[in-house]
Amino acid sequence: MIIDSTYTTKEEENFIRAKVGKPISIFKRLQLGGIGSYKMTVKAYSDGFKLLRNSIDTLTANIELRPKGILIHLNQRGTRFTWVIAYHHLAVFSSDTYNLHAAGEFIKFEKNKAFHVNEKFLMRMLQEKQKYITH
């Protein structure tokens, strides 16, 4: 589900926690070496992202790890949107772009200099998904 998270309500916070869990504790963040990616450039996205306005501005996003899934935060002109994805719905494909798919929606990231800074984080994300799925 994609929500406008510029200002979240209590109901939206509860929904996020139910889907992907509470924010990771500070101790666990240090243990993991961080839980968030650097900004990545969005190349394309599915029709489910109707909330995003067509714009000539570059759309950027970052990923946050949660115990049961991930949050993809998209930033466009001072507005923040969040795509909530549980690990059991997440599918990852890598080709000329880095693609995240879930529940019929997708987002494609450019494999540019900013992407390569995040490769270690993305491997950690896949490891966390695997740990969650196998437990």
C-alpha positions, 0 to 999 in steps of 0.5 A, spaced: 500 500 500 502 506 498 500 512 503 502 520 503 506 520 509 508 527 509 504 527 516 502 520 518 496 519 522 495 514 528 491 509 524 497 509 518 502 508 523 498 502 526 497 500 519 505 500 518 506 497 524 501 491 523 504 490 516 512 490 517 513 491 524 515 496 529 521 501 527 528 497 529 531 498 536 537 502 536 542 496 538 539 492 532 541 498 528 548 498 530 548 491 530 546 491 522 550 497 520 544 501 519 537 500 516 536 505 511 539 506 504 542 512 501 537 516 496 536 512 489 534 515 483 527 512 480 527 510 473 520 508 472 514 505 477 507 502 476 500 505 475 499 504 482 503 510 484 497 515 482 499 519 488 505 521 485 504 527 480 507 527 473 513 532 474 520 533 470 523 533 477 527 527 479 524 522 483 528 519 489 527 514 494 530 510 500 529 504 503 528 503 510 528 496 513 523 493 518 522 486 522 517 484 517 518 488 511 521 494 508 518 501 507 520 505 500 520 512 502 519 516 495 520 524 496 517 529 491 517 536 492 516 536 499 511 531 499 513 524 502 510 517 500 511 511 503 510 504 500 509 498 505 511 492 503 511 485 507 517 481 506 513 475 503 510 479 498 517 482 496 520 480 489 527 483 487 529 483 480 536 486 477 537 487 470 539 494 467 535 497 472 534 494 480 526 492 480 522 491 486 515 488 485 510 487 490 502 486 490 502 487 483 506 494 483 513 495 481 518 500 482 525 501 478 531 504 480 537 507 476 543 503 476 547 509 477 553 512 482 548 513 487 545 506 486 552 502 487 553 506 494 547 502 496 549 495 493 551 493 500 545 495 503 541 491 498 544 485 499 543 486 507 535 487 505 535 480 501 539 477 507 533 480 512 528 477 507 531 470 507 532 470 515 524 472 516 522 467 510 525 461 513 523 462 521 
